[in-house]
């Protein structure tokens, strides 16, 4: 075999890997951790951990929450016992989830300083430094955070024994919590993630087919994000319901509802700023786009039921709806109905023959529910007619019984405007307390139901 001159010796060696930035290196570490979580089939626990962290941030940073909790109390007179109690309970949830998800770090992926510390601690005699490992343990992602949260939970529990928790005391607890939280790169990266792989995906075939049918890449991506955001609301609703069923103290669901509110806002922001513009560029008829715009605006009104209706009722001292557990269930019902309407209407833009029954299990459309509402409202209307025509046979307490039954089972299926007016009439009747004003208020309520039934005939 003739000798062959070597012209370029580098041909015999693989090319050097390009220098990667610290951010890129960290991303590779973070996503390898996410992959391990997926391999161990713990992605749902990861979703719950992220949601609890988001819930506590929504709870801490909400001026609306402070307004509901403290009404018009001056800051120096406020008792933050309620806030501390919620924080203590959620800390317990975080500790449990962190323990489940705590994986040993891969030594080859650790940064240099942490790797060296780990080696030193392995060689240090525990007799010389018996408490060394209590302060630093780099072998897992969550060990230090978990121990810190457990200690903070113990401190919070002790503080709760005091008669009053001042704003300054609670603020100190928050600062300690945030200082430790921001030193954990995994948690910060997790909270910065918009979506979690294998969880935030569209598994419903009809919706997947609609997304895949879009040729324009930008619109396809935006429509996919929109549907992921909407289906995430249903996952949060389900999580709230699960916690409502298993937790004795239903107050722990309030931060989850605030996190739900933030997720809802992100849907409307995304629609207005991105998706709406892309849909307009596609050659869909204006009437179809108007339908989507209309349902988005209706959805905004519907969610007012939660944040202008149900939550204020929850914190009201004069709350007529004494069953707070039912109030939280109402919130889940309102949210589910509204988001299903939004998903169905958007899907119809691309696939007119689709219905909610194709997309959701045990689905009842607004149209079907409207027919049922019409029957029940007619029955209530007749009962009030009979009250005025046969006063001796029907008592005010019977009217109230039927009203309470409707409120408990059917009120949330009314659109926001009608829902709000119905409750106003109900409150007026309650406040009249069977006095002479009762009949006047009942006649006004009767007129409202008459008008509502006429609207049902015209539009529903």
C-alpha positions in Angstrom: 0.0 0.0 0.0 1.6 3.3 -1.1 2.4 5.9 1.6 -0.1 8.7 1.8 1.1 12.1 2.9 -0.7 13.5 5.8 -1.7 17.0 4.8 -3.8 17.9 7.9 -3.4 16.0 11.1 -6.5 17.5 12.6 -8.6 15.3 10.2 -7.7 12.4 12.5 -9.1 14.1 15.6 -12.7 15.0 16.5 -13.4 18.7 16.5 -13.3 20.4 19.9 -16.7 21.1 21.4 -17.6 24.8 21.2 -17.3 26.8 24.4 -20.7 26.9 26.0 -21.9 29.7 28.3 -22.7 29.2 32.0 -26.4 29.7 31.1 -26.3 26.9 28.5 -24.4 24.6 30.9 -27.0 25.2 33.6 -29.9 24.6 31.2 -28.4 21.2 30.3 -28.2 20.3 34.0 -31.7 21.6 34.7 -33.3 19.7 31.8 -31.4 16.5 32.6 -33.0 16.8 36.0 -36.5 17.3 34.4 -35.8 14.2 32.3 -35.0 12.1 35.4 -38.3 13.3 37.0 -40.1 12.1 33.8 -38.3 8.8 33.8 -39.4 8.2 37.4 -43.0 9.1 36.4 -43.2 11.9 39.0 -44.1 14.7 36.5 -47.5 15.2 38.1 -45.8 15.8 41.5 -43.5 18.3 39.8 -46.6 20.1 38.4 -48.1 20.2 41.9 -44.9 21.5 43.5 -44.7 24.3 40.9 -48.4 25.2 41.5 -47.9 25.4 45.3 -44.9 27.7 44.8 -47.0 29.9 42.4 -49.9 29.8 44.8 -47.9 31.1 47.7 -46.4 33.9 45.6 -49.9 34.9 44.4 -51.0 34.9 48.0 -48.1 37.0 49.3 -48.2 39.6 46.5 -52.0 40.1 46.2 -53.3 43.6 47.3 -56.8 42.1 46.5 -56.2 39.4 49.1 -55.2 42.0 51.7 -58.3 44.0 50.9 -60.5 41.0 51.4 -58.8 39.9 54.6 -58.3 43.2 56.4 -61.1 45.3 54.9 -60.3 48.9 56.1 -57.9 48.0 59.0 -54.8 50.1 59.4 -51.5 48.2 58.7 -50.3 48.6 62.4 -53.6 47.0 63.7 -53.7 44.0 61.3 -53.3 40.5 62.7 -51.5 38.3 60.1 -52.5 35.1 61.9 -54.5 33.9 58.9 -51.6 34.6 56.5 -49.2 32.7 58.8 -51.5 29.8 59.1 -51.9 29.4 55.4 -48.1 29.8 54.9 -47.5 27.1 57.5 -49.9 24.6 55.8 -48.5 25.2 52.4 -44.9 24.8 53.7 -45.9 21.3 54.8 -47.1 20.6 51.3 -43.8 21.9 49.8 -41.7 19.8 52.2 -43.6 16.7 51.2 -43.3 17.3 47.5 -39.6 18.3 47.7 -38.9 15.0 49.6 -40.6 13.0 46.9 -38.7 14.8 44.1 -35.3 14.9 45.8 -32.8 13.2 43.5 -29.1 12.7 44.1 -27.0 15.1 42.0 -24.8 13.7 39.2 -21.3 14.5 40.4 -20.2 15.2 36.8 -22.8 17.9 36.4 -22.1 19.7 39.7 -20.3 23.0 39.4 -16.6 22.9 40.5 -17.0 24.6 43.9 -19.9 22.4 45.0 -18.0 19.3 43.9 -15.0 20.3 45.9 -17.1 21.0 49.0 -18.7 17.6 48.6 -15.3 15.9 48.5 -14.1 17.8 51.6 -17.2 16.8 53.5 -16.7 13.2 52.6 -13.2 13.3 54.0 -13.9 15.4 57.1 -14.1 13.6 60.4 -17.6 14.0 61.8 -16.0 13.8 65.3 -14.1 17.0 64.6 -17.0 18.9 63.0 -20.2 17.1 64.2 -22.6 19.8 62.9 -20.9 20.4 59.5 -23.4 18.4 57.5 -26.3 20.2 59.1 -25.1 23.4 57.3 -24.2 22.1 53.9 -25.0 19.0 52.1 -24.5 19.1 48.3 -25.6 15.5 47.6 -29.2 16.4 46.6 -31.1 19.2 44.9 -33.5 19.9 47.8 -31.9 18.8 51.0 -30.9 22.2 52.3 -34.2 23.9 51.2 -36.2 21.1 52.8 -34.4 21.4 56.1 -34.7 25.2 56.0 -38.5 25.0 55.3 -39.0 22.5 58.1 -37.3 24.9 60.6 -39.2 27.9 59.3 -42.5 25.8 59.6 -41.6 25.1 63.2 -40.9 28.8 63.9 -44.2 29.7 62.3 -46.1 27.1 64.3 -44.6 28.6 67.5 -45.5 32.1 66.4 -49.1 31.1 65.9 -49.4 30.5 69.6 -49.2 34.3 70.1 -52.4 36.3 70.2 -51.4 38.7 67.4 -49.0 38.3 64.4 -47.8 41.7 63.4 -47.1 42.8 59.8 -43.4 43.1 60.8 -43.3 39.6 62.1 -45.0 38.1 59.0 -42.8 40.2 56.7 -39.7 38.8 58.4 -40.9 35.2 57.7 -41.5 36.1 54.1 -38.0 37.6 53.7 -36.4 34.5 55.2 -38.5 32.3 52.9 -37.6 34.3 49.8 -33.9 34.5 50.6 -33.6 30.8 50.8 -35.8 30.2 47.8 -33.8 32.4 45.5 -30.6 30.5 46.4 -32.0 27.3 45.0 -31.4 27.3 41.2 -33.7 24.4 40.4 -36.7 26.0 42.0 -36.0 29.4 40.4 -35.6 27.7 37.0 -38.8 25.7 37.5 -40.8 28.9 38.4 -39.4 30.6 35.3 -40.6 27.8 33.0 -43.8 28.6 31.2 -44.6 24.9 30.6 -43.5 21.6 32.0 -42.8 18.9 29.3 -45.1 15.8 29.4 -47.6 17.7 31.5 -48.3 20.9 29.5 -49.2 19.1 26.3 -52.4 18.6 24.3 -53.6 15.0 24.6 -57.1 15.6 23.2 -57.0 14.3 19.6 -59.5 16.7 18.1 -57.6 19.7 19.5 -54.3 18.2 18.4 -55.7 17.7 14.9 -56.8 21.3 14.7 -53.3 22.6 15.7 -51.6 20.3 13.2 -53.9 21.5 10.4 -52.6 25.1 10.6 -49.9 25.7 7.9 -48.6 29.0 9.2 -45.9 28.1 11.8 -46.4 31.2 13.9 -50.2 30.7 14.2 -49.8 27.0 14.8 -47.4 27.7 17.7 -49.7 30.5 19.2 -52.8 28.3 18.9 -51.0 25.5 20.6 -49.9 27.8 23.4 -53.5 29.1 23.8 -55.0 25.6 24.1 -52.2 24.5 26.5 -53.0 27.6 28.7 -56.7 26.8 28.7 -56.3 23.1 29.5 -54.0 24.1 32.3 -56.9 25.9 33.9 -58.8 22.7 34.0 -55.9 20.9 35.6 -55.7 23.6 38.3 -59.5 23.3 38.8 -59.1 19.5 39.3 -56.2 20.1 41.8 -58.3 22.6 43.8 -61.1 20.1 43.9 -58.8 17.3 45.1 -57.4 19.4 47.9 -60.9 20.6 48.8 -61.9 16.9 49.3 -58.9 15.8 51.3 -57.9 18.9 53.4 -59.8 19.7 56.6 -59.0 23.4 56.4 -60.4 24.7 53.1 -58.5 28.0 53.6 -55.5 26.3 52.0 -57.3 26.4 48.6 -57.5 30.2 48.6 -53.8 30.7 47.4 -54.6 28.1 44.6 -57.6 30.2 43.5 -55.3 33.3 43.4 -52.9 31.3 41.2 -55.8 30.2 39.1 -56.6 33.9 38.6 -53.1 34.7 37.5 -53.3 31.8 34.9 -56.6 33.1 33.6 -55.2 36.6 33.2 -52.3 35.2 31.2 -54.8 33.6 28.7 -56.5 36.9 28.0 -53.2 38.7 27.7 -51.9 36.1 25.3 -55.1 36.2 23.2 -55.2 40.0 23.0 -51.4 40.5 22.3 -50.6 37.5 20.1 -53.2 35.0 18.9 -55.9 37.6 17.9 -53.5 39.2 15.4 -52.5 35.9 13.9 -56.1 34.8 13.5 -57.0 38.0 11.7 -54.2 37.3 9.1 -55.8 34.0 8.3 -58.7 34.1 5.8 -61.5 33.4 8.3 -64.8 35.2 8.0 -65.3 38.1 10.3 -68.4 36.6 11.9 -66.3 33.6 13.2 -63.7 35.9 14.6 -66.4 38.0 16.3 -67.7 34.8 18.0 -64.3 34.2 19.5 -64.0 37.8 20.6 -67.4 37.6 22.1 -66.7 34.4 24.0 -63.4 35.9 25.3 -65.3 39.0 26.6 -68.0 36.8 28.1 -65.3 34.7 29.8 -63.8 37.8 31.3 -67.2 38.7 32.8 -67.8 35.1 33.9 -64.5 35.1 35.9 -65.8 38.1 37.7 -68.2 35.7 39.5 -65.1 34.3 41.2 -63.2 37.4 42.1 -66.1 39.9 42.6 -68.7 37.4 43.9 -67.6 34.1 45.4 -64.4 35.2 47.1 -65.9 38.3 48.7 -68.7 36.0 50.0 -66.0 33.7 51.4 -64.5 36.4 53.5 -67.7 38.3 54.4 -68.7 38.2 58.1 -72.3 38.6 57.1 -72.0 35.7 54.6 -75.4 34.2 53.9 -73.8 31.2 52.2 -72.5 29.6 55.3 -71.1 26.5 53.6 -67.6 27.7 52.5 -66.8 24.3 51.0 -69.6 24.8 48.6 -68.4 28.2 47.8 -65.0 26.8 46.6 -66.9 24.1 44.6 -68.8 26.9 43.0 -65.6 28.5 41.9 -64.4 25.3 40.3 -67.8 24.9 38.5 -67.7 28.5 37.2 -64.1 28.2 36.0 -64.7 24.8 34.3 -67.9 26.0 32.5 -66.2 29.2 31.3 -63.0 27.6 30.1 -64.9 24.7 28.3 -67.0 27.4 26.5 -63.8 29.2 25.5 -62.1 26.0 24.2 -65.2 24.8 22.3 -65.8 28.2 20.6 -62.2 28.6 19.6 -62.1 25.0 18.2 -65.3 25.6 16.2 -63.5 28.4 14.4 -61.4 25.7 12.7 -63.7 22.7 12.9 -67.4 23.9 12.9 -68.8 20.4 13.4 -67.0 19.9 16.7 -68.8 20.1 20.0 -67.8 20.2 23.7 -69.0 16.6 24.0 -66.2 15.5 21.6 -63.6 17.3 23.8 -64.7 16.8 27.4 -66.1 13.9 29.4 -69.6 14.4 31.0 -70.0 17.6 29.1 -73.2 19.6 29.3 -73.4 22.6 26.9 -74.7 26.0 27.9 -77.6 25.4 25.5 -78.6 22.2 27.3 -78.2 23.8 30.7 -80.2 26.8 29.5 -83.2 24.6 28.8 -82.9 23.1 32.3 -82.5 26.6 33.8 -85.6 27.8 31.9 -87.7 25.0 33.5 -86.4 25.8 37.0 -86.9 29.5 36.6 -90.4 28.9 35.3 -91.1 26.8 38.3 -89.8 29.6 40.6 -91.8 32.2 38.7 -95.0 30.2 39.1 -94.3 29.7 42.8 -94.0 33.5 43.3 -97.3 33.9 41.3 -99.0 31.5 43.6 -97.6 33.3 46.6 -99.3 36.5 45.6 -102.6 34.8 44.5 -102.8 32.3 47.3 -101.1 33.9 50.2 -102.5 31.5 52.8 -101.2 28.4 51.0 -97.5 29.5 50.4 -95.2 30.9 53.1 -92.1 33.1 52.6 -90.0 30.3 54.0 -91.1 28.1 51.1 -90.0 30.8 48.6 -86.6 30.9 50.4 -86.3 27.2 50.3 -86.7 27.2 46.5 -84.4 30.2 46.1 -81.6 28.5 48.1 -82.0 25.3 46.1 -81.6 27.2 42.9 -78.6 29.2 44.2 -76.9 26.0 45.4 -77.4 23.9 42.2 -78.1 26.3 39.2 -77.1 29.9 39.8 -73.6 29.5 38.4 -75.0 28.5 35.0 -76.4 32.0 34.6 -74.3 34.5 32.7 -72.5 37.0 34.9 -75.0 39.9 34.5 -78.0 37.7 35.3 -76.1 36.0 38.1 -75.2 39.3 39.7 -78.7 40.7 39.5 -80.2 37.4 40.9 -78.0 37.6 44.0 -78.8 41.3 44.5 -82.5 40.5 44.6 -81.9 37.5 46.9 -79.9 39.7 49.3 -82.7 42.3 49.3 -85.2 39.6 50.2 -82.9 38.4 53.0 -82.4 41.8 54.4 -86.2 42.5 54.5 -86.4 39.7 57.1 -90.1 38.9 56.4 -91.2 42.5 57.1 -93.6 44.5 55.0 -90.7 45.2 52.5 -90.6 41.5 51.7 -93.6 41.6 49.3 -92.2 44.7 47.6 -88.8 43.1 47.1 -90.4 39.8 46.0 -92.5 41.7 43.3 -89.3 43.3 42.0 -87.6 39.9 41.9 -90.6 38.4 40.1 -90.3 41.2 37.4 -86.6 40.3 37.0 -87.4 36.6 36.5 -90.1 37.5 34.0 -87.6 39.5 32.0 -85.0 36.7 32.2 -87.5 34.1 30.9 -88.3 36.4 27.9 -84.5 36.6 27.1 -84.3 32.8 27.3 -87.0 32.5 24.7 -85.3 35.1 22.4 -81.7 34.1 22.5 -81.2 30.7 24.1 
